[in-house]
């Protein structure tokens, strides 16, 4: 009897999950059809350029990466990703 009850509860949980996925997929399709932006907004390009400039001038301005991130307000991962795109980051090896 317990096994039957457990299986029934599992069935209802899976059924509800499938309904949620269907509703989410339908909502995304409608939003895409309307031209709504999906996902996180990008960082401002001017702020990224400023951070890259500060990073390139680290020897003269004596700023650390943490100080550059705090002053510009961009995430550290964004700074490192942009540096990787430009091949400006020195590799540890």
Contact map, one row per residue, 1 for C-alpha under 8 A:
111110000000000000000000000000000000000000000000000000000000000000000000000000000000000000000
111111000000000000000000000000000000000000000000000000000000000000000000000000000000000000000
111111100000000000000000000000000000000000000000000000000000000000000000000000000000000000000
111111110000000000000000000000000000000000000000000000000000000000000000000000000000000000000
111111111000000000000000000000000000000000000000000000000000000000000000000000000000000000000
011111111100000000000000000000000000000000000000000000000000000000000000000000000000000000000
001111111110000000000000000000000000000000000000000000000000000000000000000000000000000000000
000111111111000000000000000000000000000000000000000000000000000000000000000000000000000000000
000011111111100000000000000000000000000000000000000000000000000000000000000000000000000000000
000001111111110000000000000000000000000000000000000000000000000000000000000000000000000000000
000000111111111000000000000000000000000000000000000000000000000000000000000000000000000000000
000000011111111100000000000000000000000000000000000000000000000000000000000000000000000000000
000000001111111110000000000000000000000000000000000000000000000000000000000000000000000000000
000000000111111111000000000000000000000000000000000000000000000000000000000000000000000000000
000000000011111111100000000000000000000000000000000000000000000000000000000000000000000000000
000000000001111111110000000000000000000000000000000000000000000000000000000000000000000000000
000000000000111111111000000000000000000000000000000000000000000000000000000000000000000000000
000000000000011111111100000000000000000000000000000000000000000000000000000000000000000000000
000000000000001111111110000000000000000000000000000000000000000000000000000000000000000000000
000000000000000111111111000000000000000000000000000000000000000000000000000000000000000000000
000000000000000011111111100000000000000000000000000000000000000000000000000000000000000000000
000000000000000001111111110000000000000000000000000000000000000000000000000000000000000000000
000000000000000000111111111000000000000000000000000000000000000000000000000000000000000000000
000000000000000000011111111100000000000000000000000000000000000000000000000000000000000000000
000000000000000000001111111110000000000000000000000000000000000000000000000000000000000000000
000000000000000000000111111111000000000000000000000000000000000000000000000000000000000000000
000000000000000000000011111111100000000000000000000000000000000000000000000000000000000000000
000000000000000000000001111111110000000000000000000000000000000000000000000000000000000000000
000000000000000000000000111111111000000000000000000000000000000000000000000000000000000000000
000000000000000000000000011111111100000000000000000000000000000000000000000000000000000000000
000000000000000000000000001111111111000000000000000000000000000000000000000000000000000000000
000000000000000000000000000111111111110000000000000000000000000000000000000000000000000000000
000000000000000000000000000011111111000000000000000000000000000000000000000000000000000000000
000000000000000000000000000001111111000000000000000000000000000000000000000000000000000000000
000000000000000000000000000000111111100000000000000000000000000000000000000000000000000000000
000000000000000000000000000000111111110000000000000000000000000000000000000000000000000000000
000000000000000000000000000000010011111000000000000000000000000000000000000000000000000000000
000000000000000000000000000000010001111100000000000000000000000000000000000000000000000000000
000000000000000000000000000000000000111110000000000000000000000000000000000000000000000000000
000000000000000000000000000000000000011111000000000000000000000000000000000000000000000000000
000000000000000000000000000000000000001111100000000000000000000000000000000000000000000000000
000000000000000000000000000000000000000111110000000000000000000000000000000000000000000000000
000000000000000000000000000000000000000011111011000000000000000000000000010000000000000000000
000000000000000000000000000000000000000001111111000000000000000000000000000000000000000000000
000000000000000000000000000000000000000000111111100000000000000000000000000000000000000000000
000000000000000000000000000000000000000000011111110000000000000000000000000000000000000000000
000000000000000000000000000000000000000000111111111000000000000000000001010000000000000000000
000000000000000000000000000000000000000000111111111100000000000000000001010000100000000000000
000000000000000000000000000000000000000000001111111110000000000000000000000000000000000000000
000000000000000000000000000000000000000000000111111111000000000000000001000000000000000000000
000000000000000000000000000000000000000000000011111111100000000000011001000000100000000000000
000000000000000000000000000000000000000000000001111111110000000000000000000000100110000000000
000000000000000000000000000000000000000000000000111111111000000000000000000000000000000000000
000000000000000000000000000000000000000000000000011111111100101000010000000000000000000000000
000000000000000000000000000000000000000000000000001111111100001010010000000000000000000000000
000000000000000000000000000000000000000000000000000111111110000000000000000000000000000100000
000000000000000000000000000000000000000000000000000011111111100000000000000000000000000000000
000000000000000000000000000000000000000000000000000001111111111100000000000000000000000000000
000000000000000000000000000000000000000000000000000000011111111000000000000000000000000000000
000000000000000000000000000000000000000000000000000000001111110000000000000000000000000000000
000000000000000000000000000000000000000000000000000001001111111000000000000000000000000000000
000000000000000000000000000000000000000000000000000000000111111100000000000000000000000000000
000000000000000000000000000000000000000000000000000001100110111110110000000000000000000000000
000000000000000000000000000000000000000000000000000000000100011111110000000000000000000000000
000000000000000000000000000000000000000000000000000000100000001111111000000100000000000000000
000000000000000000000000000000000000000000000000000000000000000111111100000100000000000000000
000000000000000000000000000000000000000000000000000000000000001111111110000000000000000000000
000000000000000000000000000000000000000000000000001001100000001111111111000000000000000000000
000000000000000000000000000000000000000000000000001000000000000011111111111100100000000000000
000000000000000000000000000000000000000000000000000000000000000001111111110000000000000000000
000000000000000000000000000000000000000000000000000000000000000000111111100000000000000000000
000000000000000000000000000000000000000000000011011000000000000000011111110000000000000000000
000000000000000000000000000000000000000000000000000000000000000000001111111000000000000000000
000000000000000000000000000000000000000000100011000000000000000000001101111101100000000000000
000000000000000000000000000000000000000000000000000000000000000000001000111111100000000000000
000000000000000000000000000000000000000000000000000000000000000011001000011111110000000000000
000000000000000000000000000000000000000000000000000000000000000000000000001111111000000000000
000000000000000000000000000000000000000000000000000000000000000000000000011111111100000000000
000000000000000000000000000000000000000000000001001100000000000000001000011111111110000000000
000000000000000000000000000000000000000000000000000000000000000000000000000111111111000010000
000000000000000000000000000000000000000000000000000000000000000000000000000011111111100000000
000000000000000000000000000000000000000000000000000100000000000000000000000001111111110000000
000000000000000000000000000000000000000000000000000100000000000000000000000000111111111110000
000000000000000000000000000000000000000000000000000000000000000000000000000000011111111110000
000000000000000000000000000000000000000000000000000000000000000000000000000000001111111100000
000000000000000000000000000000000000000000000000000000000000000000000000000000000111111100000
000000000000000000000000000000000000000000000000000000000000000000000000000000000011111111000
000000000000000000000000000000000000000000000000000000010000000000000000000000000011111111000
000000000000000000000000000000000000000000000000000000000000000000000000000000010011001111100
000000000000000000000000000000000000000000000000000000000000000000000000000000000000001111110
000000000000000000000000000000000000000000000000000000000000000000000000000000000000000011111
000000000000000000000000000000000000000000000000000000000000000000000000000000000000000001111
000000000000000000000000000000000000000000000000000000000000000000000000000000000000000000111
